[in-house]
Amino acid sequence: MITGQIKNQIDQIWDTFWESAGITNPMTVLEQMTYLFFIKMLDDAQTRREAVDNSLDLPHASDDTFCYGEWLNPESNEKVPYDDLRWHRFKDLPPEQMYRNMQRNVFPFIKSLNRGEDSAYSRFMGNANFLIASPRALAKIIDGIDKLEMTDRDTMGDVYEYILGKMAASGKNGQFRTPRHIIRMMVRLMRPTLSDTICDPAMGSAGFIVEAANYVKENYRSELMLAHNDNHFRNTMLHGFDTDQTMLRIGAMNLMLHDINNPDVAFRDSLSTDNTDTDRYTLILANPPFAGNLDYESVSKSLLAIAKTKKTELLFLALFLRSLAVGGRCASIVPDGVLTGSSNAHKAIRQAIVDGNRLQAVISMPSGVFKPYAGVSTAILIFTKTNAGGTDRVWFYDMKADGFSLDDKRNPVADNDIPDIISRFHNLDAEADRARTDQSFMVPVDEIRQHDYDLAFNTYKETIRQQVQYEAPELHLTPPTALAPHITPGLAELQSMLTNNPAAN
């Protein structure tokens, strides 16, 4: 999680945008900050690679991201030394010179990365604009960013998380980022492989896609050396969609910084008729929007056939069922209302997952997981598309701690159920004999049907109530009664003292 020091540094940069740069829209602040973080991280990444090349006595070579020699500026048609575009070189220039270089060269350069090729990055950077209008404000912002510790690849995610929290606190924008440790848990629960085709239909800053890609790179290093595996990984494995152009740009930059240059990332309303994905993906990882309401006319009819509803959290589950190939798996965060809602649509979607496919797990999470953005209680549903049923028993787990305090501060704590969740999920046979009083247990599907497909942990949890024996009331009256002869004379003596000594009053 983000540290107090970084929070203070980000607050100072944020204030500079508002006070000195005159940018008050929180999403615009996030976007402009992201461009500058991206520029710095490109230079940091190139510096690290140069150190490796130097240690191995290798020449420095240009590629889609790391460049040497001169760059032809497509806007001015001038040749610019690549060194002039690097953060560690221009950050110390006088404000006016730094500003001209940023506006004329550096920003056009990051828009033209990938050498004009069509990529997720180039598609969404084409209409990006540099909006910092003051040289002194830019110099102050760059100085603040330069002091941040950006060597950890997760720092940008931490920054997004904190700034999105600031936006939520100011009531400006309904988005919030899924905590990275929750994303990692879900990826490790699903264990993506090189044979998967992975999608997040509401990708935001692309956290699920990045983490899934990282998992594959970490666990299939040797296999990725084969050309066909590398081609699938780079071009056809990863898919993500969103309706927010700003978040798509941020997601594309996030992907590129993690060496994922050509995923299928697109502007798309996943719930509309424009999305025709059917039987396509083998793995969906998502945290779709909660509490949204859409008009029936704007929703794909094939989704309404699964659950006729205007609620986005139910429509996305219907989308997952339609989009998955048979045998495809899904891990999705849902609000608690999806588990217990009594409307026809709520019951229909739960029944479709339980009876028509194979529901494997329901992991309840504490309400503090998404603080400081929201205090909503959520759960993770894990299921496999079969189109032929297959649910025999469902694993329930009650997560009580995720390694951080469950208040707005979200400080690290010792209690953490995540390692236990991952371990138990990958050994479900051992869960069969767990008692209903435990933190996790299995529930037969017939019992779930008897409870009208209710998927709340507490519905099936067994609570042991112990009878408490209290002493008879007369036993409690005896001691005061026995003390009365001793108390009464003392009270009389005290009253006499107060009467004879008026000054004591």
Residue pairs with C-beta under 8 A, 6 or more apart in sequence:
1 158
1 161
1 404
1 410
1 411
1 412
2 10
2 158
2 159
2 161
2 162
6 148
6 149
6 155
6 158
6 159
6 162
7 162
9 144
9 147
9 148
10 148
10 159
10 162
10 163
12 144
13 33
13 141
13 144
13 145
14 29
14 163
14 166
16 137
16 140
16 141
16 144
17 23
17 24
17 29
17 32
17 33
17 132
17 137
17 141
18 24
18 29
20 134
20 136
20 137
20 140
21 32
21 131
21 132
21 133
21 134
21 137
21 138
21 141
22 133
22 134
22 137
23 29
23 32
23 131
23 132
25 172
26 163
26 166
26 167
26 170
26 172
26 173
27 167
27 172
27 173
27 246
28 131
29 163
30 160
30 163
30 164
30 167
30 246
30 250
31 128
31 246
31 249
31 250
32 130
32 131
32 132
33 141
33 145
33 159
33 163
34 156
34 160
34 249
34 250
34 253
35 107
35 110
35 128
35 130
35 253
36 141
36 142
36 145
37 145
37 150
37 156
37 159
38 110
38 253
38 257
39 87
39 106
39 110
40 87
40 145
40 146
40 150
41 150
41 156
41 257
42 65
42 87
42 110
42 257
43 86
43 87
43 88
44 87
44 150
44 151
45 65
45 66
45 257
46 65
46 66
46 86
47 88
49 66
50 60
52 58
53 59
53 60
60 66
60 68
61 68
62 68
62 69
64 113
64 114
64 115
64 117
64 261
65 113
65 256
67 82
67 85
68 82
69 81
69 82
70 79
70 80
70 81
70 82
71 79
71 80
71 81
71 82
71 85
71 109
72 78
72 79
72 80
73 79
73 80
73 104
73 105
73 108
73 109
74 108
74 112
75 104
75 108
76 104
80 105
80 109
83 89
84 90
84 101
84 105
85 105
85 106
85 109
87 146
90 98
90 101
90 102
90 106
91 98
91 142
91 143
91 146
93 101
95 135
95 136
95 138
95 139
96 135
98 135
98 138
98 139
98 142
99 134
99 135
99 138
99 139
102 130
102 138
103 130
107 130
110 125
111 125
111 126
111 128
112 122
113 121
113 122
113 125
113 256
114 121
114 122
114 261
116 122
119 261
119 262
120 251
120 252
120 255
120 256
120 261
120 262
120 263
120 264
120 265
121 252
121 253
121 255
121 256
121 261
123 252
123 265
123 266
124 245
124 248
124 249
124 252
124 265
124 267
125 249
125 252
127 245
128 249
132 138
132 141
148 155
148 159
149 155
150 156
153 257
153 258
154 180
156 254
156 257
157 177
157 180
157 205
157 207
157 254
158 180
160 177
160 205
160 250
161 177
161 179
161 180
164 173
164 175
164 176
164 177
164 373
165 176
165 372
165 373
167 173
167 175
168 174
168 176
168 372
168 373
168 374
169 372
174 289
175 204
175 244
175 247
176 370
176 373
176 374
177 204
177 205
177 207
177 373
178 204
178 207
178 208
178 287
178 333
179 369
179 370
179 402
180 207
180 211
181 402
181 403
181 404
181 418
182 333
182 365
182 369
182 402
183 207
183 208
183 211
183 285
184 211
185 418
185 421
185 422
186 208
186 285
186 331
186 333
186 380
187 208
187 211
187 212
187 215
187 285
188 215
188 422
189 331
189 361
189 380
189 382
189 421
189 422
189 425
189 426
190 283
190 285
190 329
190 331
190 382
191 215
192 198
192 212
192 215
192 216
192 283
193 216
193 220
194 216
194 220
194 223
194 224
194 229
194 232
194 233
194 237
195 282
196 237
196 282
196 283
197 236
197 237
197 239
197 280
197 281
197 282
197 283
197 325
198 209
198 212
198 237
198 238
198 239
198 281
198 282
198 283
198 284
198 285
199 239
199 240
199 241
199 277
199 280
199 281
199 283
199 284
199 285
199 323
200 206
200 208
200 209
200 239
200 240
200 241
200 284
200 285
200 286
201 240
201 241
201 270
201 275
201 284
201 286
201 288
201 316
201 319
201 320
201 323
202 241
202 242
202 270
202 286
202 287
202 288
202 289
202 316
203 209
203 240
203 241
203 242
203 247
203 248
203 251
203 265
204 242
204 244
204 247
204 251
204 287
205 247
205 250
205 251
205 254
206 240
206 250
206 251
206 252
206 254
206 255
206 265
207 254
208 240
208 285
208 286
208 287
209 238
209 239
209 240
209 251
209 255
209 260
209 263
209 265
209 285
210 254
210 255
210 258
210 260
212 238
212 283
212 285
213 233
213 237
213 238
213 255
213 258
213 260
214 258
216 224
216 233
216 237
217 224
217 233
220 229
223 229
224 230
224 233
234 260
234 261
234 262
235 262
236 264
237 263
238 255
238 260
238 263
238 264
239 263
239 264
239 265
239 281
240 251
240 263
240 264
240 265
240 266
241 265
241 266
241 267
241 268
241 270
241 275
242 248
242 251
242 267
242 268
243 267
243 268
243 269
245 267
248 265
248 266
248 267
251 265
252 265
255 261
255 263
255 265
268 274
268 275
269 275
269 298
270 316
270 319
271 294
271 298
271 299
271 300
271 303
271 312
271 315
271 316
271 319
272 298
272 299
272 300
273 300
273 301
275 300
275 319
277 322
277 323
278 302
278 322
278 323
279 322
279 323
279 324
279 325
279 326
280 323
280 324
280 325
281 323
281 324
281 325
281 328
282 324
282 325
282 327
282 328
282 329
283 328
283 329
283 330
284 320
284 323
284 324
284 328
284 329
284 330
284 331
284 332
285 330
285 331
285 332
286 316
286 320
286 330
286 331
286 332
286 333
287 332
287 333
288 312
288 313
288 316
288 332
288 333
289 312
289 313
289 316
290 312
290 313
290 335
290 376
291 311
291 312
291 313
291 335
292 311
292 312
292 313
293 310
293 311
293 312
294 310
294 312
294 315
295 310
296 304
296 308
296 310
299 310
299 315
300 319
302 322
303 315
303 318
303 319
303 322
304 318
306 318
306 321
306 322
306 348
306 349
306 352
307 314
307 315
307 317
307 318
307 345
307 348
307 349
307 352
308 344
308 345
308 348
309 315
309 343
309 345
309 346
309 349
311 345
313 334
313 335
313 337
313 338
314 338
314 345
314 346
314 349
316 332
317 332
317 334
317 338
317 349
317 353
317 381
318 349
318 352
320 330
320 332
321 352
321 353
321 356
321 357
321 385
324 330
324 385
325 385
326 385
326 386
326 387
327 384
327 385
327 386
328 384
328 385
329 382
329 383
329 384
329 385
330 381
330 382
330 383
330 384
330 385
331 380
331 381
331 382
332 380
332 381
333 365
333 378
333 379
333 380
334 378
334 379
334 380
334 381
335 376
335 377
335 378
336 364
336 376
336 377
336 378
336 379
336 456
337 346
338 346
338 349
338 350
338 379
338 381
338 455
339 350
339 362
339 379
339 454
339 455
339 456
340 346
340 454
340 455
340 456
340 459
341 347
342 452
347 452
347 453
350 453
350 455
351 453
353 359
353 381
353 383
353 391
354 391
354 394
354 445
354 448
354 449
354 453
355 389
355 391
355 449
356 386
356 387
356 388
356 389
357 383
357 384
357 385
357 386
357 387
357 389
357 390
357 391
358 383
358 384
358 386
358 389
358 390
358 391
359 381
359 382
359 383
359 391
359 394
359 455
360 382
360 383
360 384
360 391
360 394
360 395
360 428
361 380
361 381
361 382
361 394
361 395
361 396
361 397
361 425
362 379
362 380
362 381
362 382
362 394
362 395
362 396
362 397
362 455
362 457
363 379
363 380
363 382
363 396
363 397
363 399
363 421
364 377
364 379
364 396
364 397
364 398
364 399
364 456
364 457
365 377
365 378
365 379
365 380
365 399
365 402
366 377
366 399
366 400
366 401
366 402
366 406
367 375
367 376
367 377
367 378
367 406
368 375
368 405
368 406
368 407
368 410
369 378
369 402
369 406
370 376
370 378
371 406
371 407
371 408
371 410
372 408
372 410
379 455
381 455
382 425
384 390
391 445
391 448
392 444
392 445
393 432
393 442
393 443
393 444
393 445
394 442
394 443
394 445
394 448
394 455
395 424
395 425
395 428
395 431
395 440
395 441
395 442
396 440
396 441
396 442
396 443
396 457
396 460
396 461
397 417
397 421
397 424
397 425
397 439
397 440
397 457
398 439
398 440
398 457
398 461
399 417
399 418
399 421
400 415
400 417
400 439
401 413
401 415
401 416
401 417
402 416
402 417
402 418
403 412
403 413
403 415
403 416
403 418
404 410
404 411
404 412
404 413
405 411
405 412
405 413
417 439
420 439
424 430
424 431
424 440
428 442
431 440
431 441
431 442
432 442
434 440
434 441
434 442
435 441
435 462
436 460
436 461
436 462
437 461
437 462
437 463
437 464
441 460
443 460
447 460
448 454
448 455
451 459
451 460
497 504
498 504
498 505
